[in-house]
């Protein structure tokens, strides 16, 4: 083929785009983030979340209404731009190397599909330092509640594990803020500078997304051993979380996220019906479990 032939270049672009889409569609567990994050579509450069932290509950109507004012949180999540770009030699296009080049674009599509997992797990992994709406890290021993403080973090030196109450789609510990869907673009025309000066075609993918801490009350990070004692203690602490008015929020963990190094501990704690002494395991199938290499708490 002749590189200057627009129809041929378009044919190759469509082939690469098809490979990209194939990789995008075949990515493994691209929606893992949906288990612990809430999606809040964005329409601007950044979004303001004044409503975070307001956990008012219904009360019996006696006398005048009690008006609960929104707290003056100015918590913002900025959108970020992400890209992945590949170059292809003009000679390879001219010599018909489509089949040999397709795997590169399949990999590109897969990576683009997995980006939400990457940035949302990053919030968990950086949760001891990234600040939430209340001005302290997502995982902290000093979340301000009413006139006191509350904790959703147990320090230690063991493999990290996180409990999450994900029963309510709009009450999750992490926020995913999609701004622009992925797109696949080209710079492969003979008049493009990269083709004219270097003989290289360029193809790229990009998207815009944001991520940040959400409702800290629905998650608990422990770096202590994953055993029945520590697990039950974390459950109890989460179950005691209150709003600023002193009313229990009814948090009840449904998800356990941990590293693959904790596989044996998970099996002993969650996946066996009976304990070593023959007694029933009270934590059998208590929570859904996610074992993942994406969890790497700093």
VONU-545555 format. One record per residue (C-alpha): residue number from 1; x, y, z negated. Coordinates in nm, 4 decimals. Example, Ala and Ser with C-alpha at 12.3 -4.5 7.8 and 13.67 -1.06 7.14 Angstrom:
BEGIN
<tornu><pos>1</pos><east>1.2300</east><north>-0.4500</north><up>-0.7800</up></tornu>
<tornu><pos>2</pos><east>1.3670</east><north>-0.1060</north><up>-0.7140</up></tornu>
END
This chain:
BEGIN
<tornu><pos>1</pos><east>0.0000</east><north>0.0000</north><up>0.0000</up></tornu>
<tornu><pos>2</pos><east>0.0992</east><north>0.3649</north><up>0.0262</up></tornu>
<tornu><pos>3</pos><east>0.1016</east><north>0.5660</north><up>-0.2990</up></tornu>
<tornu><pos>4</pos><east>-0.0345</east><north>0.8720</north><up>-0.1214</up></tornu>
<tornu><pos>5</pos><east>-0.3467</east><north>0.6772</north><up>-0.0307</up></tornu>
<tornu><pos>6</pos><east>-0.6042</east><north>0.8212</north><up>-0.2703</up></tornu>
<tornu><pos>7</pos><east>-0.8369</east><north>0.5254</north><up>-0.2296</up></tornu>
<tornu><pos>8</pos><east>-0.5599</east><north>0.2794</north><up>-0.3233</up></tornu>
<tornu><pos>9</pos><east>-0.4575</east><north>0.4858</north><up>-0.6260</up></tornu>
<tornu><pos>10</pos><east>-0.8175</east><north>0.4987</north><up>-0.7387</up></tornu>
<tornu><pos>11</pos><east>-0.8425</east><north>0.1230</north><up>-0.6957</up></tornu>
<tornu><pos>12</pos><east>-0.5415</east><north>0.0740</north><up>-0.9239</up></tornu>
<tornu><pos>13</pos><east>-0.6757</east><north>0.3226</north><up>-1.1766</up></tornu>
<tornu><pos>14</pos><east>-1.0050</east><north>0.1332</north><up>-1.1871</up></tornu>
<tornu><pos>15</pos><east>-0.8137</east><north>-0.1915</north><up>-1.2355</up></tornu>
<tornu><pos>16</pos><east>-0.6166</east><north>-0.0483</north><up>-1.5244</up></tornu>
<tornu><pos>17</pos><east>-0.9332</east><north>0.1016</north><up>-1.6713</up></tornu>
<tornu><pos>18</pos><east>-1.1067</east><north>-0.2351</north><up>-1.6469</up></tornu>
<tornu><pos>19</pos><east>-0.8157</east><north>-0.3998</north><up>-1.8291</up></tornu>
<tornu><pos>20</pos><east>-0.8287</east><north>-0.1247</north><up>-2.0908</up></tornu>
<tornu><pos>21</pos><east>-1.2006</east><north>-0.1809</north><up>-2.1421</up></tornu>
<tornu><pos>22</pos><east>-1.1486</east><north>-0.5553</north><up>-2.1622</up></tornu>
<tornu><pos>23</pos><east>-0.8938</east><north>-0.5114</north><up>-2.4391</up></tornu>
<tornu><pos>24</pos><east>-1.1208</east><north>-0.2630</north><up>-2.6140</up></tornu>
<tornu><pos>25</pos><east>-1.4135</east><north>-0.5048</north><up>-2.6071</up></tornu>
<tornu><pos>26</pos><east>-1.2110</east><north>-0.8070</north><up>-2.7216</up></tornu>
<tornu><pos>27</pos><east>-1.0381</east><north>-0.6440</north><up>-3.0210</up></tornu>
<tornu><pos>28</pos><east>-1.0594</east><north>-0.8588</north><up>-3.3342</up></tornu>
<tornu><pos>29</pos><east>-1.2736</east><north>-0.7187</north><up>-3.6174</up></tornu>
<tornu><pos>30</pos><east>-1.2790</east><north>-0.3575</north><up>-3.4923</up></tornu>
<tornu><pos>31</pos><east>-1.5705</east><north>-0.2787</north><up>-3.7251</up></tornu>
<tornu><pos>32</pos><east>-1.4097</east><north>-0.3989</north><up>-4.0465</up></tornu>
<tornu><pos>33</pos><east>-1.4248</east><north>-0.0412</north><up>-4.1717</up></tornu>
<tornu><pos>34</pos><east>-1.8056</east><north>-0.0559</north><up>-4.1733</up></tornu>
<tornu><pos>35</pos><east>-1.7920</east><north>-0.2717</north><up>-4.4858</up></tornu>
<tornu><pos>36</pos><east>-1.6586</east><north>0.0118</north><up>-4.7032</up></tornu>
<tornu><pos>37</pos><east>-1.6976</east><north>0.3399</north><up>-4.5128</up></tornu>
<tornu><pos>38</pos><east>-1.9944</east><north>0.5548</north><up>-4.4167</up></tornu>
<tornu><pos>39</pos><east>-2.0181</east><north>0.7091</north><up>-4.0716</up></tornu>
<tornu><pos>40</pos><east>-2.0936</east><north>1.0807</north><up>-4.0511</up></tornu>
<tornu><pos>41</pos><east>-2.0770</east><north>1.2011</north><up>-3.6871</up></tornu>
<tornu><pos>42</pos><east>-1.9004</east><north>1.5332</north><up>-3.6412</up></tornu>
<tornu><pos>43</pos><east>-1.9860</east><north>1.8244</north><up>-3.4128</up></tornu>
<tornu><pos>44</pos><east>-1.7103</east><north>2.0680</north><up>-3.5099</up></tornu>
<tornu><pos>45</pos><east>-1.3375</east><north>2.0985</north><up>-3.5769</up></tornu>
<tornu><pos>46</pos><east>-1.4036</east><north>2.0029</north><up>-3.9387</up></tornu>
<tornu><pos>47</pos><east>-1.6994</east><north>1.9161</north><up>-4.1578</up></tornu>
<tornu><pos>48</pos><east>-1.7898</east><north>2.0481</north><up>-4.5030</up></tornu>
<tornu><pos>49</pos><east>-1.9344</east><north>1.8002</north><up>-4.7541</up></tornu>
<tornu><pos>50</pos><east>-2.1103</east><north>2.0075</north><up>-5.0181</up></tornu>
<tornu><pos>51</pos><east>-2.3545</east><north>1.7262</north><up>-5.0913</up></tornu>
<tornu><pos>52</pos><east>-2.0908</east><north>1.4863</north><up>-5.2207</up></tornu>
<tornu><pos>53</pos><east>-2.1027</east><north>1.4418</north><up>-5.5952</up></tornu>
<tornu><pos>54</pos><east>-2.4693</east><north>1.5246</north><up>-5.6394</up></tornu>
<tornu><pos>55</pos><east>-2.6304</east><north>1.2158</north><up>-5.7906</up></tornu>
<tornu><pos>56</pos><east>-2.9642</east><north>1.3391</north><up>-5.9222</up></tornu>
<tornu><pos>57</pos><east>-3.2242</east><north>1.0746</north><up>-6.0102</up></tornu>
<tornu><pos>58</pos><east>-3.6030</east><north>1.0885</north><up>-6.0294</up></tornu>
<tornu><pos>59</pos><east>-3.7612</east><north>1.1807</north><up>-6.3644</up></tornu>
<tornu><pos>60</pos><east>-4.1118</east><north>1.1879</north><up>-6.5005</up></tornu>
<tornu><pos>61</pos><east>-4.2722</east><north>1.5224</north><up>-6.4181</up></tornu>
<tornu><pos>62</pos><east>-4.3524</east><north>1.6788</north><up>-6.7530</up></tornu>
<tornu><pos>63</pos><east>-4.3952</east><north>2.0543</north><up>-6.7610</up></tornu>
<tornu><pos>64</pos><east>-4.2066</east><north>2.2639</north><up>-6.5045</up></tornu>
<tornu><pos>65</pos><east>-3.9844</east><north>2.1156</north><up>-6.2387</up></tornu>
<tornu><pos>66</pos><east>-3.6123</east><north>2.1046</north><up>-6.3145</up></tornu>
<tornu><pos>67</pos><east>-3.4223</east><north>2.2450</north><up>-6.0183</up></tornu>
<tornu><pos>68</pos><east>-3.0870</east><north>2.0798</north><up>-5.9696</up></tornu>
<tornu><pos>69</pos><east>-2.8546</east><north>2.3076</north><up>-5.7801</up></tornu>
<tornu><pos>70</pos><east>-2.5936</east><north>2.1760</north><up>-5.5410</up></tornu>
<tornu><pos>71</pos><east>-2.2441</east><north>2.1882</north><up>-5.6798</up></tornu>
<tornu><pos>72</pos><east>-2.0150</east><north>2.4331</north><up>-5.5039</up></tornu>
<tornu><pos>73</pos><east>-1.7891</east><north>2.1682</north><up>-5.3510</up></tornu>
<tornu><pos>74</pos><east>-1.5955</east><north>2.2998</north><up>-5.0512</up></tornu>
<tornu><pos>75</pos><east>-1.4588</east><north>1.9614</north><up>-4.9593</up></tornu>
<tornu><pos>76</pos><east>-1.3631</east><north>1.9457</north><up>-4.5927</up></tornu>
<tornu><pos>77</pos><east>-1.2497</east><north>1.6714</north><up>-4.3579</up></tornu>
<tornu><pos>78</pos><east>-1.0664</east><north>1.7856</north><up>-4.0467</up></tornu>
<tornu><pos>79</pos><east>-1.0800</east><north>1.5938</north><up>-3.7226</up></tornu>
<tornu><pos>80</pos><east>-0.7529</east><north>1.4710</north><up>-3.5770</up></tornu>
<tornu><pos>81</pos><east>-0.6521</east><north>1.3865</north><up>-3.2218</up></tornu>
<tornu><pos>82</pos><east>-0.5008</east><north>1.0474</north><up>-3.1410</up></tornu>
<tornu><pos>83</pos><east>-0.3418</east><north>0.9321</north><up>-2.8166</up></tornu>
<tornu><pos>84</pos><east>-0.1685</east><north>0.6358</north><up>-2.6566</up></tornu>
<tornu><pos>85</pos><east>0.0055</east><north>0.6886</north><up>-2.3219</up></tornu>
<tornu><pos>86</pos><east>0.1749</east><north>0.4496</north><up>-2.0777</up></tornu>
<tornu><pos>87</pos><east>0.3843</east><north>0.5182</north><up>-1.7699</up></tornu>
<tornu><pos>88</pos><east>0.3972</east><north>0.2977</north><up>-1.4612</up></tornu>
<tornu><pos>89</pos><east>0.6614</east><north>0.3176</north><up>-1.1903</up></tornu>
<tornu><pos>90</pos><east>0.5248</east><north>0.4275</north><up>-0.8547</up></tornu>
<tornu><pos>91</pos><east>0.7199</east><north>0.1424</north><up>-0.6971</up></tornu>
<tornu><pos>92</pos><east>0.5288</east><north>-0.1130</north><up>-0.9062</up></tornu>
<tornu><pos>93</pos><east>0.2009</east><north>0.0310</north><up>-0.7823</up></tornu>
<tornu><pos>94</pos><east>0.3278</east><north>0.0349</north><up>-0.4258</up></tornu>
<tornu><pos>95</pos><east>0.4441</east><north>-0.3265</north><up>-0.4538</up></tornu>
<tornu><pos>96</pos><east>0.1063</east><north>-0.4476</north><up>-0.5852</up></tornu>
<tornu><pos>97</pos><east>0.2032</east><north>-0.5379</north><up>-0.9436</up></tornu>
<tornu><pos>98</pos><east>-0.1502</east><north>-0.5002</north><up>-1.0804</up></tornu>
<tornu><pos>99</pos><east>-0.1653</east><north>-0.8434</north><up>-1.2458</up></tornu>
<tornu><pos>100</pos><east>0.1692</east><north>-0.7932</north><up>-1.4182</up></tornu>
<tornu><pos>101</pos><east>0.0679</east><north>-0.4507</north><up>-1.5490</up></tornu>
<tornu><pos>102</pos><east>-0.2800</east><north>-0.5347</north><up>-1.6758</up></tornu>
<tornu><pos>103</pos><east>-0.1676</east><north>-0.6775</north><up>-2.0153</up></tornu>
<tornu><pos>104</pos><east>-0.0204</east><north>-0.3393</north><up>-2.1079</up></tornu>
<tornu><pos>105</pos><east>-0.3592</east><north>-0.1759</north><up>-2.0618</up></tornu>
<tornu><pos>106</pos><east>-0.5431</east><north>-0.4557</north><up>-2.2385</up></tornu>
<tornu><pos>107</pos><east>-0.3154</east><north>-0.3923</north><up>-2.5387</up></tornu>
<tornu><pos>108</pos><east>-0.3857</east><north>-0.0205</north><up>-2.5098</up></tornu>
<tornu><pos>109</pos><east>-0.7597</east><north>-0.0805</north><up>-2.5192</up></tornu>
<tornu><pos>110</pos><east>-0.7294</east><north>-0.3047</north><up>-2.8226</up></tornu>
<tornu><pos>111</pos><east>-0.5242</east><north>-0.0466</north><up>-3.0136</up></tornu>
<tornu><pos>112</pos><east>-0.7740</east><north>0.2283</north><up>-2.9349</up></tornu>
<tornu><pos>113</pos><east>-1.0612</east><north>0.0094</north><up>-3.0563</up></tornu>
<tornu><pos>114</pos><east>-0.8786</east><north>-0.0627</north><up>-3.3822</up></tornu>
<tornu><pos>115</pos><east>-0.7972</east><north>0.2993</north><up>-3.4643</up></tornu>
<tornu><pos>116</pos><east>-1.0951</east><north>0.3467</north><up>-3.7039</up></tornu>
<tornu><pos>117</pos><east>-0.9725</east><north>0.0498</north><up>-3.9078</up></tornu>
<tornu><pos>118</pos><east>-0.6246</east><north>0.2016</north><up>-3.9200</up></tornu>
<tornu><pos>119</pos><east>-0.7265</east><north>0.5488</north><up>-4.0352</up></tornu>
<tornu><pos>120</pos><east>-0.9937</east><north>0.4314</north><up>-4.2793</up></tornu>
<tornu><pos>121</pos><east>-0.7722</east><north>0.1721</north><up>-4.4462</up></tornu>
<tornu><pos>122</pos><east>-0.5111</east><north>0.4484</north><up>-4.4646</up></tornu>
<tornu><pos>123</pos><east>-0.7505</east><north>0.6390</north><up>-4.6925</up></tornu>
<tornu><pos>124</pos><east>-0.7667</east><north>0.3366</north><up>-4.9237</up></tornu>
<tornu><pos>125</pos><east>-0.3914</east><north>0.2826</north><up>-4.9050</up></tornu>
<tornu><pos>126</pos><east>-0.3216</east><north>0.6464</north><up>-4.9912</up></tornu>
<tornu><pos>127</pos><east>-0.6085</east><north>0.6594</north><up>-5.2386</up></tornu>
<tornu><pos>128</pos><east>-0.3853</east><north>0.7273</north><up>-5.5391</up></tornu>
<tornu><pos>129</pos><east>-0.2733</east><north>1.0573</north><up>-5.3854</up></tornu>
<tornu><pos>130</pos><east>-0.5307</east><north>1.1755</north><up>-5.1274</up></tornu>
<tornu><pos>131</pos><east>-0.7731</east><north>1.4164</north><up>-5.2950</up></tornu>
<tornu><pos>132</pos><east>-1.1500</east><north>1.3732</north><up>-5.2894</up></tornu>
<tornu><pos>133</pos><east>-1.4342</east><north>1.6197</north><up>-5.3324</up></tornu>
<tornu><pos>134</pos><east>-1.3779</east><north>1.6448</north><up>-5.7101</up></tornu>
<tornu><pos>135</pos><east>-1.0188</east><north>1.7623</north><up>-5.6732</up></tornu>
<tornu><pos>136</pos><east>-0.8512</east><north>1.4419</north><up>-5.7923</up></tornu>
<tornu><pos>137</pos><east>-0.7346</east><north>1.1367</north><up>-5.5934</up></tornu>
<tornu><pos>138</pos><east>-0.9866</east><north>0.8837</north><up>-5.4673</up></tornu>
<tornu><pos>139</pos><east>-0.8491</east><north>0.6346</north><up>-5.7218</up></tornu>
<tornu><pos>140</pos><east>-0.7873</east><north>0.8121</north><up>-6.0504</up></tornu>
<tornu><pos>141</pos><east>-0.8230</east><north>0.7759</north><up>-6.4254</up></tornu>
<tornu><pos>142</pos><east>-0.9485</east><north>1.1348</north><up>-6.4582</up></tornu>
<tornu><pos>143</pos><east>-1.2541</east><north>1.1922</north><up>-6.2395</up></tornu>
<tornu><pos>144</pos><east>-1.4526</east><north>1.4780</north><up>-6.3973</up></tornu>
<tornu><pos>145</pos><east>-1.8027</east><north>1.3652</north><up>-6.4961</up></tornu>
<tornu><pos>146</pos><east>-2.0177</east><north>1.5986</north><up>-6.7018</up></tornu>
<tornu><pos>147</pos><east>-1.8037</east><north>1.7195</north><up>-6.9899</up></tornu>
<tornu><pos>148</pos><east>-1.5703</east><north>1.4197</north><up>-6.9748</up></tornu>
<tornu><pos>149</pos><east>-1.3762</east><north>1.2035</north><up>-6.7313</up></tornu>
<tornu><pos>150</pos><east>-1.4173</east><north>0.8601</north><up>-6.5791</up></tornu>
<tornu><pos>151</pos><east>-1.1778</east><north>0.6115</north><up>-6.4204</up></tornu>
<tornu><pos>152</pos><east>-1.1847</east><north>0.3882</north><up>-6.1137</up></tornu>
<tornu><pos>153</pos><east>-0.8204</east><north>0.2820</north><up>-6.1234</up></tornu>
<tornu><pos>154</pos><east>-0.6282</east><north>0.0209</north><up>-6.3227</up></tornu>
<tornu><pos>155</pos><east>-0.2525</east><north>0.0472</north><up>-6.2884</up></tornu>
<tornu><pos>156</pos><east>-0.0225</east><north>-0.2537</north><up>-6.2735</up></tornu>
<tornu><pos>157</pos><east>0.2417</east><north>-0.4306</north><up>-6.0660</up></tornu>
<tornu><pos>158</pos><east>0.0384</east><north>-0.7091</north><up>-5.9030</up></tornu>
<tornu><pos>159</pos><east>-0.1117</east><north>-0.7279</north><up>-5.5529</up></tornu>
<tornu><pos>160</pos><east>-0.3791</east><north>-0.4576</north><up>-5.5141</up></tornu>
<tornu><pos>161</pos><east>-0.7481</east><north>-0.5391</north><up>-5.4954</up></tornu>
<tornu><pos>162</pos><east>-1.0464</east><north>-0.3101</north><up>-5.4506</up></tornu>
<tornu><pos>163</pos><east>-1.4081</east><north>-0.3622</north><up>-5.5478</up></tornu>
<tornu><pos>164</pos><east>-1.6729</east><north>-0.1761</north><up>-5.3475</up></tornu>
<tornu><pos>165</pos><east>-2.0475</east><north>-0.1317</north><up>-5.3845</up></tornu>
<tornu><pos>166</pos><east>-2.1539</east><north>-0.1091</north><up>-5.0184</up></tornu>
<tornu><pos>167</pos><east>-2.5278</east><north>-0.1591</north><up>-5.0587</up></tornu>
<tornu><pos>168</pos><east>-2.6100</east><north>0.1979</north><up>-4.9589</up></tornu>
<tornu><pos>169</pos><east>-2.4886</east><north>0.3130</north><up>-4.6185</up></tornu>
<tornu><pos>170</pos><east>-2.4622</east><north>0.6763</north><up>-4.7333</up></tornu>
<tornu><pos>171</pos><east>-2.2873</east><north>0.5987</north><up>-5.0604</up></tornu>
<tornu><pos>172</pos><east>-1.9472</east><north>0.4590</north><up>-4.9691</up></tornu>
<tornu><pos>173</pos><east>-1.5960</east><north>0.5399</north><up>-5.0974</up></tornu>
<tornu><pos>174</pos><east>-1.4626</east><north>0.6457</north><up>-4.7563</up></tornu>
<tornu><pos>175</pos><east>-1.6033</east><north>0.8714</north><up>-4.4837</up></tornu>
<tornu><pos>176</pos><east>-1.5533</east><north>0.8037</north><up>-4.1136</up></tornu>
<tornu><pos>177</pos><east>-1.6053</east><north>1.1134</north><up>-3.9031</up></tornu>
<tornu><pos>178</pos><east>-1.6149</east><north>1.0360</north><up>-3.5275</up></tornu>
<tornu><pos>179</pos><east>-1.5849</east><north>1.3508</north><up>-3.3138</up></tornu>
<tornu><pos>180</pos><east>-1.5081</east><north>1.2320</north><up>-2.9601</up></tornu>
<tornu><pos>181</pos><east>-1.5419</east><north>0.8844</north><up>-2.8167</up></tornu>
<tornu><pos>182</pos><east>-1.2368</east><north>0.7197</north><up>-2.6573</up></tornu>
<tornu><pos>183</pos><east>-1.1560</east><north>0.8133</north><up>-2.2988</up></tornu>
<tornu><pos>184</pos><east>-0.9113</east><north>0.6775</north><up>-2.0419</up></tornu>
<tornu><pos>185</pos><east>-0.7452</east><north>0.9302</north><up>-1.8094</up></tornu>
<tornu><pos>186</pos><east>-0.4936</east><north>0.9329</north><up>-1.5253</up></tornu>
<tornu><pos>187</pos><east>-0.2070</east><north>1.1337</north><up>-1.3766</up></tornu>
<tornu><pos>188</pos><east>-0.1199</east><north>0.9262</north><up>-1.0728</up></tornu>
<tornu><pos>189</pos><east>-0.1768</east><north>1.1495</north><up>-0.7723</up></tornu>
<tornu><pos>190</pos><east>0.1219</east><north>1.2176</north><up>-0.5445</up></tornu>
<tornu><pos>191</pos><east>0.1014</east><north>1.5876</north><up>-0.6243</up></tornu>
<tornu><pos>192</pos><east>0.1153</east><north>1.5376</north><up>-1.0025</up></tornu>
<tornu><pos>193</pos><east>0.4551</east><north>1.6522</north><up>-1.1346</up></tornu>
<tornu><pos>194</pos><east>0.5337</east><north>1.3167</north><up>-1.2926</up></tornu>
<tornu><pos>195</pos><east>0.4814</east><north>1.1409</north><up>-0.9583</up></tornu>
<tornu><pos>196</pos><east>0.6555</east><north>1.4076</north><up>-0.7491</up></tornu>
<tornu><pos>197</pos><east>0.9684</east><north>1.4463</north><up>-0.9630</up></tornu>
<tornu><pos>198</pos><east>1.0034</east><north>1.1083</north><up>-1.1368</up></tornu>
<tornu><pos>199</pos><east>0.8022</east><north>0.8598</north><up>-0.9335</up></tornu>
<tornu><pos>200</pos><east>0.5986</east><north>0.7586</north><up>-1.2370</up></tornu>
<tornu><pos>201</pos><east>0.2240</east><north>0.7378</north><up>-1.2838</up></tornu>
<tornu><pos>202</pos><east>0.0887</east><north>0.8145</north><up>-1.6304</up></tornu>
<tornu><pos>203</pos><east>-0.2260</east><north>0.6727</north><up>-1.7887</up></tornu>
<tornu><pos>204</pos><east>-0.3490</east><north>0.7616</north><up>-2.1339</up></tornu>
<tornu><pos>205</pos><east>-0.6228</east><north>0.7091</north><up>-2.3859</up></tornu>
<tornu><pos>206</pos><east>-0.7293</east><north>0.9479</north><up>-2.6586</up></tornu>
<tornu><pos>207</pos><east>-1.0013</east><north>1.0073</north><up>-2.9131</up></tornu>
<tornu><pos>208</pos><east>-1.0842</east><north>1.2471</north><up>-3.1991</up></tornu>
<tornu><pos>209</pos><east>-1.1759</east><north>1.1217</north><up>-3.5448</up></tornu>
<tornu><pos>210</pos><east>-1.1557</east><north>1.2220</north><up>-3.9074</up></tornu>
<tornu><pos>211</pos><east>-1.1426</east><north>1.0249</north><up>-4.2317</up></tornu>
<tornu><pos>212</pos><east>-1.1328</east><north>1.1007</north><up>-4.6016</up></tornu>
<tornu><pos>213</pos><east>-1.2515</east><north>0.9983</north><up>-4.9473</up></tornu>
<tornu><pos>214</pos><east>-1.6245</east><north>0.9839</north><up>-5.0128</up></tornu>
<tornu><pos>215</pos><east>-1.8029</east><north>0.8581</north><up>-5.3247</up></tornu>
<tornu><pos>216</pos><east>-1.5278</east><north>0.7435</north><up>-5.5600</up></tornu>
<tornu><pos>217</pos><east>-1.7963</east><north>0.5986</north><up>-5.7880</up></tornu>
<tornu><pos>218</pos><east>-1.8515</east><north>0.3092</north><up>-5.5456</up></tornu>
<tornu><pos>219</pos><east>-1.4936</east><north>0.1768</north><up>-5.5511</up></tornu>
<tornu><pos>220</pos><east>-1.2436</east><north>0.0514</north><up>-5.8060</up></tornu>
<tornu><pos>221</pos><east>-0.8736</east><north>-0.0141</north><up>-5.7422</up></tornu>
<tornu><pos>222</pos><east>-0.6817</east><north>-0.2555</north><up>-5.9613</up></tornu>
<tornu><pos>223</pos><east>-0.3129</east><north>-0.3388</north><up>-5.9431</up></tornu>
<tornu><pos>224</pos><east>-0.3456</east><north>-0.5847</north><up>-6.2268</up></tornu>
<tornu><pos>225</pos><east>-0.3665</east><north>-0.9620</north><up>-6.1771</up></tornu>
<tornu><pos>226</pos><east>-0.6776</east><north>-1.0796</north><up>-5.9930</up></tornu>
<tornu><pos>227</pos><east>-0.8238</east><north>-1.3091</north><up>-6.2556</up></tornu>
<tornu><pos>228</pos><east>-1.1581</east><north>-1.3518</north><up>-6.4306</up></tornu>
<tornu><pos>229</pos><east>-1.0701</east><north>-1.1220</north><up>-6.7214</up></tornu>
<tornu><pos>230</pos><east>-0.9607</east><north>-0.8280</north><up>-6.5076</up></tornu>
<tornu><pos>231</pos><east>-1.2344</east><north>-0.8869</north><up>-6.2513</up></tornu>
<tornu><pos>232</pos><east>-1.5068</east><north>-0.8856</north><up>-6.5176</up></tornu>
<tornu><pos>233</pos><east>-1.3571</east><north>-0.5751</north><up>-6.6754</up></tornu>
<tornu><pos>234</pos><east>-1.3639</east><north>-0.3917</north><up>-6.3402</up></tornu>
<tornu><pos>235</pos><east>-1.7248</east><north>-0.4971</north><up>-6.2856</up></tornu>
<tornu><pos>236</pos><east>-1.8160</east><north>-0.3659</north><up>-6.6275</up></tornu>
<tornu><pos>237</pos><east>-1.6424</east><north>-0.0329</north><up>-6.5753</up></tornu>
<tornu><pos>238</pos><east>-1.8174</east><north>0.0217</north><up>-6.2428</up></tornu>
<tornu><pos>239</pos><east>-2.1514</east><north>-0.0731</north><up>-6.3934</up></tornu>
<tornu><pos>240</pos><east>-2.1130</east><north>0.1974</north><up>-6.6585</up></tornu>
<tornu><pos>241</pos><east>-2.0539</east><north>0.4886</north><up>-6.4188</up></tornu>
<tornu><pos>242</pos><east>-2.2910</east><north>0.7782</north><up>-6.4834</up></tornu>
<tornu><pos>243</pos><east>-2.3848</east><north>1.1039</north><up>-6.3145</up></tornu>
<tornu><pos>244</pos><east>-2.3253</east><north>1.4462</north><up>-6.4689</up></tornu>
<tornu><pos>245</pos><east>-2.6561</east><north>1.4198</north><up>-6.6542</up></tornu>
<tornu><pos>246</pos><east>-2.5480</east><north>1.1023</north><up>-6.8318</up></tornu>
<tornu><pos>247</pos><east>-2.7729</east><north>0.8673</north><up>-6.6333</up></tornu>
<tornu><pos>248</pos><east>-2.6383</east><north>0.5353</north><up>-6.5079</up></tornu>
<tornu><pos>249</pos><east>-2.5869</east><north>0.5209</north><up>-6.1297</up></tornu>
<tornu><pos>250</pos><east>-2.6507</east><north>0.1479</north><up>-6.1049</up></tornu>
<tornu><pos>251</pos><east>-2.3220</east><north>0.0668</north><up>-5.9316</up></tornu>
<tornu><pos>252</pos><east>-2.2903</east><north>-0.3064</north><up>-5.8631</up></tornu>
<tornu><pos>253</pos><east>-1.9915</east><north>-0.4213</north><up>-5.6527</up></tornu>
<tornu><pos>254</pos><east>-2.0668</east><north>-0.6390</north><up>-5.3520</up></tornu>
<tornu><pos>255</pos><east>-1.7289</east><north>-0.6454</north><up>-5.1755</up></tornu>
<tornu><pos>256</pos><east>-1.3736</east><north>-0.7402</north><up>-5.2711</up></tornu>
<tornu><pos>257</pos><east>-1.0866</east><north>-0.6209</north><up>-5.0487</up></tornu>
<tornu><pos>258</pos><east>-0.7403</east><north>-0.7555</north><up>-5.1153</up></tornu>
<tornu><pos>259</pos><east>-0.4216</east><north>-0.8760</north><up>-4.9525</up></tornu>
<tornu><pos>260</pos><east>-0.3624</east><north>-1.2216</north><up>-4.8121</up></tornu>
<tornu><pos>261</pos><east>-0.1101</east><north>-1.2765</north><up>-5.0898</up></tornu>
<tornu><pos>262</pos><east>-0.4110</east><north>-1.2998</north><up>-5.3231</up></tornu>
<tornu><pos>263</pos><east>-0.5723</east><north>-1.5849</north><up>-5.1290</up></tornu>
<tornu><pos>264</pos><east>-0.5170</east><north>-1.8425</north><up>-5.4034</up></tornu>
<tornu><pos>265</pos><east>-0.6451</east><north>-1.6039</north><up>-5.6708</up></tornu>
<tornu><pos>266</pos><east>-0.9565</east><north>-1.5331</north><up>-5.4633</up></tornu>
<tornu><pos>267</pos><east>-1.0251</east><north>-1.9026</north><up>-5.4143</up></tornu>
<tornu><pos>268</pos><east>-0.9942</east><north>-1.9703</north><up>-5.7878</up></tornu>
<tornu><pos>269</pos><east>-1.2055</east><north>-1.6689</north><up>-5.8848</up></tornu>
<tornu><pos>270</pos><east>-1.4760</east><north>-1.6539</north><up>-5.6161</up></tornu>
<tornu><pos>271</pos><east>-1.4829</east><north>-1.9668</north><up>-5.4024</up></tornu>
<tornu><pos>272</pos><east>-1.5084</east><north>-2.2542</north><up>-5.6531</up></tornu>
<tornu><pos>273</pos><east>-1.8392</east><north>-2.3489</north><up>-5.8127</up></tornu>
<tornu><pos>274</pos><east>-1.6832</east><north>-2.4987</north><up>-6.1235</up></tornu>
<tornu><pos>275</pos><east>-1.3902</east><north>-2.3984</north><up>-6.3373</up></tornu>
<tornu><pos>276</pos><east>-1.1054</east><north>-2.6293</north><up>-6.4343</up></tornu>
<tornu><pos>277</pos><east>-1.2901</east><north>-2.7229</north><up>-6.7554</up></tornu>
<tornu><pos>278</pos><east>-1.5988</east><north>-2.8254</north><up>-6.5569</up></tornu>
<tornu><pos>279</pos><east>-1.8092</east><north>-2.5254</north><up>-6.6555</up></tornu>
<tornu><pos>280</pos><east>-1.9999</east><north>-2.3292</north><up>-6.3938</up></tornu>
<tornu><pos>281</pos><east>-1.8059</east><north>-2.0393</north><up>-6.2424</up></tornu>
<tornu><pos>282</pos><east>-2.0064</east><north>-1.7195</north><up>-6.3180</up></tornu>
<tornu><pos>283</pos><east>-1.8248</east><north>-1.5371</north><up>-6.0363</up></tornu>
<tornu><pos>284</pos><east>-1.8898</east><north>-1.7981</north><up>-5.7675</up></tornu>
<tornu><pos>285</pos><east>-1.9721</east><north>-1.6078</north><up>-5.4460</up></tornu>
<tornu><pos>286</pos><east>-2.0218</east><north>-1.2970</north><up>-5.6604</up></tornu>
<tornu><pos>287</pos><east>-1.8873</east><north>-1.0701</north><up>-5.3867</up></tornu>
<tornu><pos>288</pos><east>-1.8023</east><north>-1.0818</north><up>-5.0186</up></tornu>
<tornu><pos>289</pos><east>-1.4263</east><north>-1.1122</north><up>-4.9714</up></tornu>
<tornu><pos>290</pos><east>-1.1996</east><north>-0.9469</north><up>-4.7156</up></tornu>
<tornu><pos>291</pos><east>-0.8399</east><north>-1.0690</north><up>-4.7051</up></tornu>
<tornu><pos>292</pos><east>-0.6404</east><north>-0.8363</north><up>-4.4825</up></tornu>
<tornu><pos>293</pos><east>-0.2918</east><north>-0.7182</north><up>-4.3929</up></tornu>
<tornu><pos>294</pos><east>-0.4363</east><north>-0.3664</north><up>-4.3533</up></tornu>
<tornu><pos>295</pos><east>-0.4464</east><north>-0.3154</north><up>-4.7295</up></tornu>
<tornu><pos>296</pos><east>-0.1084</east><north>-0.1822</north><up>-4.8430</up></tornu>
<tornu><pos>297</pos><east>-0.1625</east><north>0.0552</north><up>-5.1320</up></tornu>
<tornu><pos>298</pos><east>0.1273</east><north>0.2966</north><up>-5.1697</up></tornu>
END
